[in-house]
Amino acid sequence: DGGITQSPKYLFRKEGQNVTLSCEQNLNHDAMYWYRQDPGQGLRLIYYSQIVNDFQKGDIAEGYSVSREKKESFPLTVTSAQKNPTAFYLCASSRRASGGNTGELFFGEGSRLTVL
Amino acid sequence: ILNVEQSPQSLHVQEGDSTNFTCSFPSSNFYALHWYRWETAKSPEALFVMTLNGDEKKKGRISATLNTKEGYSYLYIKGSQPEDSATYLCASKTGANNLFFGTGTRLTVIP
């Protein structure tokens, strides 16, 4: 089945540790995204990538890093510089749309990170 | 940062009732409006992507309308069923901005 796989589903981390969340897609999509969800807020964009070996900061990139070495994979590292890392993280992908538009997003099931 | 607002925040309806909710967004430099359904413990799934003023899209018992001049979209569910229980998200893209999501409307359909 085609889709987006995120792992791990749940992750606990001590303060000061970096942690990497995995996101893999087999939809052959060019674009991939990382969003963060906090209670009472809409999904907020952390980073996105339109093509392999290229990525852009989203609205809340501070304290995060990404890489896009393969089309299928877009891992997110939550660094110790992120002040409030406890959150639910969603990865998504889309076909690259024309005219500045974003095609419909296909989401993974998310990863819940808790910092102790 | 765009101001994408959804109302109501949550609602409960009886099985068989029809319902609707609203997404409002900035109307200038509009590109697209997305609707997603997010069931508990699952991934959000796209319902509609709308770009044209006056557009109306339908998928089964769910339909959506778009008014880009006044900056709102309505999502309608006809004859709600318990499996329609979910959080419905809208997201708007304008100009060079990224897609901005509202906080969602949480729908509970009571059997």
Interface residues (C-beta under 8 A of the other chain):
Chain A: I4 Y35 G40 Q41 G42 L43 R44 L45 Y48 G58 D59 L90 G99 G100 N101 T102 G103 E104 L105 F106 F107 G108 E109 G110
Chain B: I1 V4 Y31 A32 H34 Y36 A41 K42 S43 P44 E45 A46 V49 T51 L89 A91 K93 A96 N98 L99 F100 F101 G102 T103 G104
